[in-house]
């Protein structure tokens, strides 16, 4: 459980820890649960971090041709984690 004021980076920290733990430990399976940010946004943020492409370009699906190689590298990293990282999408009851 991570607590703090809005926009302090709680979600970013938790997501980064979860993704990096899975990257560093091939046998680890991760379930990411976030009550406020949908999985698509978390994946966009992760792709931005892994690729080095600004989040606004990832979010808007507007990377420049110069970013395509970086985006492809980030996508390849995410694909390697695809069977070991899941996002909770059910109700939070």
N, CA, C and O atoms as a DFTB+ gen file, in Angstrom:
372 C
 N C O
     1  1       0.855      -1.165       0.000
     2  2       0.000       0.000       0.000
     3  2       0.898       1.224       0.000
     4  3       1.805       1.338       0.825
     5  1       0.647       2.130      -0.919
     6  2       1.411       3.374      -1.014
     7  2       0.431       4.525      -0.867
     8  3      -0.586       4.558      -1.560
     9  1       0.715       5.460       0.014
    10  2      -0.178       6.590       0.229
    11  2       0.543       7.905       0.034
    12  3       1.766       7.976       0.152
    13  1      -0.210       8.943      -0.264
    14  2       0.349      10.271      -0.438
    15  2      -0.659      11.175      -1.089
    16  3      -1.736      10.723      -1.479
    17  1      -0.332      12.454      -1.215
    18  2      -1.263      13.410      -1.824
    19  2      -1.390      13.171      -3.332
    20  3      -0.555      12.493      -3.930
    21  1      -2.437      13.731      -3.938
    22  2      -2.609      13.589      -5.378
    23  2      -1.377      14.095      -6.151
    24  3      -0.738      15.075      -5.769
    25  1      -1.077      13.405      -7.225
    26  2       0.015      13.773      -8.145
    27  2       1.394      13.701      -7.506
    28  3       2.321      14.368      -7.966
    29  1       1.545      12.896      -6.446
    30  2       2.850      12.752      -5.803
    31  2       3.715      11.694      -6.485
    32  3       4.913      11.604      -6.216
    33  1       3.112      10.895      -7.366
    34  2       3.873       9.871      -8.064
    35  2       3.659       8.458      -7.544
    36  3       4.432       7.557      -7.867
    37  1       2.621       8.256      -6.747
    38  2       2.352       6.931      -6.170
    39  2       2.135       5.876      -7.244
    40  3       2.728       4.799      -7.191
    41  1       1.292       6.182      -8.208
    42  2       0.973       5.224      -9.268
    43  2       2.199       4.968     -10.132
    44  3       2.483       3.824     -10.486
    45  1       2.917       6.013     -10.470
    46  2       4.124       5.860     -11.282
    47  2       5.148       4.977     -10.573
    48  3       5.754       4.100     -11.190
    49  1       5.336       5.211      -9.289
    50  2       6.283       4.418      -8.511
    51  2       5.867       2.953      -8.461
    52  3       6.672       2.063      -8.734
    53  1       4.617       2.710      -8.114
    54  2       4.138       1.331      -8.019
    55  2       4.237       0.592      -9.337
    56  3       4.670      -0.559      -9.380
    57  1       3.838       1.250     -10.408
    58  2       3.884       0.624     -11.727
    59  2       5.327       0.349     -12.142
    60  3       5.630      -0.721     -12.669
    61  1       6.214       1.310     -11.904
    62  2       7.615       1.118     -12.258
    63  2       8.219      -0.031     -11.457
    64  3       8.947      -0.851     -12.017
    65  1       7.937      -0.107     -10.180
    66  2       8.452      -1.203      -9.354
    67  2       7.947      -2.551      -9.857
    68  3       8.717      -3.506      -9.958
    69  1       6.666      -2.630     -10.172
    70  2       6.084      -3.892     -10.633
    71  2       6.692      -4.333     -11.958
    72  3       7.088      -5.489     -12.107
    73  1       6.766      -3.413     -12.925
    74  2       7.294      -3.755     -14.252
    75  2       8.772      -4.111     -14.157
    76  3       9.207      -5.101     -14.745
    77  1       9.541      -3.325     -13.431
    78  2      10.971      -3.607     -13.327
    79  2      11.240      -4.900     -12.564
    80  3      12.186      -5.618     -12.889
    81  1      10.435      -5.208     -11.565
    82  2      10.596      -6.482     -10.858
    83  2      10.375      -7.655     -11.818
    84  3      11.112      -8.640     -11.781
    85  1       9.369      -7.546     -12.667
    86  2       9.110      -8.600     -13.652
    87  2      10.239      -8.682     -14.670
    88  3      10.616      -9.779     -15.082
    89  1      10.776      -7.556     -15.074
    90  2      11.893      -7.552     -16.039
    91  2      13.130      -8.203     -15.449
    92  3      13.846      -8.916     -16.153
    93  1      13.393      -7.973     -14.176
    94  2      14.610      -8.477     -13.535
    95  2      14.496      -9.909     -13.035
    96  3      15.510     -10.558     -12.781
    97  1      13.269     -10.411     -12.891
    98  2      13.046     -11.754     -12.348
    99  2      12.169     -12.555     -13.301
   100  3      10.944     -12.474     -13.212
   101  1      12.764     -13.332     -14.217
   102  2      11.995     -14.041     -15.244
   103  2      10.922     -14.980     -14.707
   104  3       9.975     -15.291     -15.430
   105  1      11.036     -15.438     -13.473
   106  2      10.034     -16.334     -12.908
   107  2       8.905     -15.631     -12.185
   108  3       7.974     -16.281     -11.709
   109  1       8.973     -14.322     -12.098
   110  2       7.985     -13.541     -11.341
   111  2       6.770     -13.207     -12.190
   112  3       6.893     -12.813     -13.350
   113  1       5.607     -13.369     -11.601
   114  2       4.347     -12.960     -12.233
   115  2       3.794     -11.792     -11.407
   116  3       3.873     -11.805     -10.178
   117  1       3.240     -10.795     -12.079
   118  2       2.816      -9.565     -11.409
   119  2       1.364      -9.255     -11.758
   120  3       0.956      -9.369     -12.914
   121  1       0.594      -8.864     -10.753
   122  2      -0.756      -8.348     -10.966
   123  2      -0.757      -6.892     -10.519
   124  3      -0.534      -6.598      -9.344
   125  1      -1.006      -5.993     -11.449
   126  2      -1.044      -4.561     -11.157
   127  2      -2.499      -4.177     -10.895
   128  3      -3.378      -4.442     -11.715
   129  1      -2.739      -3.557      -9.753
   130  2      -4.078      -3.118      -9.382
   131  2      -4.025      -1.631      -9.058
   132  3      -3.282      -1.207      -8.173
   133  1      -4.811      -0.851      -9.773
   134  2      -4.860       0.589      -9.528
   135  2      -6.315       1.030      -9.613
   136  3      -6.983       0.803     -10.622
   137  1      -6.796       1.652      -8.562
   138  2      -8.198       2.069      -8.503
   139  2      -8.500       3.310      -9.331
   140  3      -9.659       3.540      -9.677
   141  1      -7.496       4.117      -9.659
   142  2      -7.750       5.414     -10.275
   143  2      -7.288       5.540     -11.720
   144  3      -7.794       6.393     -12.449
   145  1      -6.341       4.712     -12.154
   146  2      -5.775       4.839     -13.497
   147  2      -6.025       3.548     -14.264
   148  3      -5.634       2.478     -13.797
   149  1      -6.668       3.617     -15.429
   150  2      -6.971       2.403     -16.187
   151  2      -5.708       1.751     -16.765
   152  3      -4.700       2.425     -16.976
   153  1      -5.768       0.441     -17.018
   154  2      -4.608      -0.281     -17.537
   155  2      -4.010       0.320     -18.809
   156  3      -2.788       0.323     -18.959
   157  1      -4.826       0.825     -19.720
   158  2      -4.290       1.409     -20.949
   159  2      -3.387       2.596     -20.683
   160  3      -2.368       2.767     -21.352
   161  1      -3.752       3.409     -19.719
   162  2      -2.932       4.569     -19.362
   163  2      -1.635       4.100     -18.704
   164  3      -0.567       4.650     -18.973
   165  1      -1.726       3.089     -17.847
   166  2      -0.518       2.554     -17.218
   167  2       0.428       1.989     -18.267
   168  3       1.642       2.176     -18.172
   169  1      -0.114       1.303     -19.263
   170  2       0.726       0.753     -20.323
   171  2       1.348       1.867     -21.170
   172  3       2.513       1.772     -21.554
   173  1       0.589       2.911     -21.462
   174  2       1.147       4.042     -22.203
   175  2       2.291       4.687     -21.422
   176  3       3.331       5.014     -21.993
   177  1       2.098       4.867     -20.131
   178  2       3.146       5.456     -19.295
   179  2       4.391       4.564     -19.291
   180  3       5.519       5.049     -19.374
   181  1       4.163       3.265     -19.195
   182  2       5.285       2.322     -19.184
   183  2       6.018       2.339     -20.517
   184  3       7.249       2.327     -20.550
   185  1       5.274       2.367     -21.612
   186  2       5.902       2.434     -22.925
   187  2       6.720       3.713     -23.063
   188  3       7.815       3.691     -23.626
   189  1       6.210       4.803     -22.565
   190  2       6.940       6.062     -22.611
   191  2       8.253       5.934     -21.839
   192  3       9.307       6.349     -22.322
   193  1       8.182       5.369     -20.659
   194  2       9.389       5.219     -19.830
   195  2      10.398       4.286     -20.487
   196  3      11.592       4.586     -20.517
   197  1       9.929       3.160     -21.011
   198  2      10.841       2.182     -21.606
   199  2      11.444       2.668     -22.921
   200  3      12.576       2.323     -23.257
   201  1      10.691       3.458     -23.649
   202  2      11.160       3.904     -24.967
   203  2      11.905       5.235     -24.921
   204  3      12.695       5.541     -25.813
   205  1      11.650       6.020     -23.882
   206  2      12.232       7.352     -23.820
   207  2      11.483       8.374     -24.664
   208  3      11.930       9.511     -24.814
   209  1      10.343       7.968     -25.215
   210  2       9.520       8.873     -26.025
   211  2       8.564       9.610     -25.081
   212  3       7.947       8.972     -24.228
   213  1       8.428      10.915     -25.209
   214  2       7.551      11.670     -24.302
   215  2       6.135      11.077     -24.232
   216  3       5.558      10.653     -25.234
   217  1       5.614      11.068     -23.022
   218  2       4.286      10.482     -22.782
   219  2       3.214      11.123     -23.657
   220  3       2.334      10.422     -24.157
   221  1       3.268      12.431     -23.851
   222  2       2.230      13.097     -24.653
   223  2       2.198      12.551     -26.076
   224  3       1.130      12.487     -26.684
   225  1       3.347      12.158     -26.615
   226  2       3.385      11.590     -27.965
   227  2       2.852      10.154     -27.981
   228  3       2.181       9.741     -28.927
   229  1       3.160       9.407     -26.928
   230  2       2.638       8.036     -26.822
   231  2       1.127       8.101     -26.644
   232  3       0.385       7.410     -27.343
   233  1       0.673       8.929     -25.712
   234  2      -0.758       9.049     -25.412
   235  2      -1.551       9.473     -26.646
   236  3      -2.631       8.945     -26.910
   237  1      -1.009      10.426     -27.395
   238  2      -1.696      10.924     -28.580
   239  2      -1.466      10.080     -29.825
   240  3      -1.982      10.390     -30.899
   241  1      -0.685       9.004     -29.675
   242  2      -0.337       8.126     -30.809
   243  2       0.292       8.954     -31.931
   244  3      -0.039       8.787     -33.105
   245  1       1.223       9.868     -31.539
   246  2       1.832      10.786     -32.490
   247  2       3.359      10.773     -32.452
   248  3       3.975      11.831     -32.575
   249  1       3.992       9.598     -32.283
   250  2       5.457       9.642     -32.305
   251  2       5.949      10.044     -33.689
   252  3       5.331       9.713     -34.701
   253  1       7.044      10.746     -33.719
   254  2       7.621      11.144     -35.004
   255  2       8.337       9.948     -35.619
   256  3       8.631       8.983     -34.913
   257  1       8.625       9.989     -36.913
   258  2       9.374       8.888     -37.528
   259  2      10.699       8.606     -36.808
   260  3      11.158       7.464     -36.776
   261  1      11.305       9.636     -36.237
   262  2      12.538       9.440     -35.483
   263  2      12.361       8.649     -34.200
   264  3      13.336       8.140     -33.648
   265  1      11.132       8.539     -33.718
   266  2      10.847       7.792     -32.489
   267  2      10.473       6.334     -32.751
   268  3      10.409       5.541     -31.811
   269  1      10.230       5.972     -33.978
   270  2       9.692       4.634     -34.265
   271  2      10.581       3.509     -33.752
   272  3      10.077       2.519     -33.223
   273  1      11.879       3.643     -33.898
   274  2      12.782       2.591     -33.405
   275  2      12.697       2.481     -31.884
   276  3      12.684       1.377     -31.339
   277  1      12.641       3.616     -31.206
   278  2      12.549       3.613     -29.743
   279  2      11.232       3.006     -29.278
   280  3      11.206       2.231     -28.322
   281  1      10.139       3.357     -29.953
   282  2       8.833       2.785     -29.605
   283  2       8.854       1.275     -29.837
   284  3       8.337       0.516     -29.017
   285  1       9.441       0.841     -30.931
   286  2       9.522      -0.596     -31.222
   287  2      10.320      -1.326     -30.145
   288  3       9.949      -2.429     -29.743
   289  1      11.401      -0.728     -29.678
   290  2      12.193      -1.341     -28.613
   291  2      11.385      -1.440     -27.321
   292  3      11.439      -2.460     -26.634
   293  1      10.637      -0.385     -26.985
   294  2       9.780      -0.420     -25.791
   295  2       8.684      -1.458     -25.915
   296  3       8.378      -2.164     -24.954
   297  1       8.092      -1.552     -27.096
   298  2       7.046      -2.558     -27.329
   299  2       7.617      -3.971     -27.213
   300  3       6.956      -4.866     -26.687
   301  1       8.829      -4.171     -27.697
   302  2       9.465      -5.492     -27.598
   303  2       9.685      -5.873     -26.134
   304  3       9.500      -7.030     -25.757
   305  1      10.077      -4.912     -25.322
   306  2      10.250      -5.176     -23.889
   307  2       8.922      -5.538     -23.253
   308  3       8.851      -6.479     -22.463
   309  1       7.869      -4.804     -23.585
   310  2       6.539      -5.117     -23.042
   311  2       6.068      -6.488     -23.512
   312  3       5.456      -7.229     -22.742
   313  1       6.345      -6.829     -24.757
   314  2       5.919      -8.132     -25.288
   315  2       6.579      -9.274     -24.520
   316  3       5.963     -10.322     -24.327
   317  1       7.803      -9.090     -24.086
   318  2       8.496     -10.119     -23.310
   319  2       7.822     -10.347     -21.962
   320  3       7.957     -11.419     -21.372
   321  1       7.109      -9.359     -21.481
   322  2       6.450      -9.456     -20.175
   323  2       4.986      -9.862     -20.284
   324  3       4.334     -10.118     -19.272
   325  1       4.469      -9.920     -21.506
   326  2       3.035     -10.087     -21.741
   327  2       2.374     -11.250     -21.041
   328  3       1.216     -11.140     -20.640
   329  1       3.069     -12.360     -20.880
   330  2       2.441     -13.514     -20.236
   331  2       2.674     -13.538     -18.726
   332  3       2.199     -14.446     -18.042
   333  1       3.404     -12.545     -18.198
   334  2       3.705     -12.540     -16.761
   335  2       3.197     -11.310     -16.029
   336  3       3.262     -11.254     -14.801
   337  1       2.695     -10.329     -16.757
   338  2       2.164      -9.113     -16.122
   339  2       0.698      -8.977     -16.516
   340  3       0.354      -8.991     -17.698
   341  1      -0.150      -8.847     -15.516
   342  2      -1.594      -8.686     -15.761
   343  2      -2.079      -7.450     -15.008
   344  3      -1.465      -7.008     -14.037
   345  1      -3.190      -6.911     -15.482
   346  2      -3.790      -5.730     -14.863
   347  2      -5.179      -6.085     -14.373
   348  3      -5.979      -6.646     -15.122
   349  1      -5.469      -5.767     -13.135
   350  2      -6.794      -5.996     -12.565
   351  2      -7.788      -5.080     -13.262
   352  3      -7.598      -3.865     -13.318
   353  1      -8.847      -5.675     -13.790
   354  2      -9.865      -4.875     -14.482
   355  2     -11.249      -5.037     -13.879
   356  3     -12.206      -4.426     -14.354
   357  1     -11.366      -5.833     -12.864
   358  2     -12.673      -6.065     -12.257
   359  2     -13.058      -4.974     -11.286
   360  3     -12.338      -3.986     -11.144
   361  1     -14.173      -5.135     -10.622
   362  2     -14.601      -4.129      -9.640
   363  2     -13.709      -4.142      -8.406
   364  3     -13.149      -5.178      -8.048
   365  1     -13.582      -3.013      -7.772
   366  2     -12.787      -2.895      -6.558
   367  2     -13.710      -2.947      -5.349
   368  3     -13.933      -1.945      -4.668
   369  1     -14.236      -4.131      -5.101
   370  2     -15.158      -4.294      -3.970
   371  2     -14.557      -5.168      -2.901
   372  3     -15.192      -5.414      -1.876
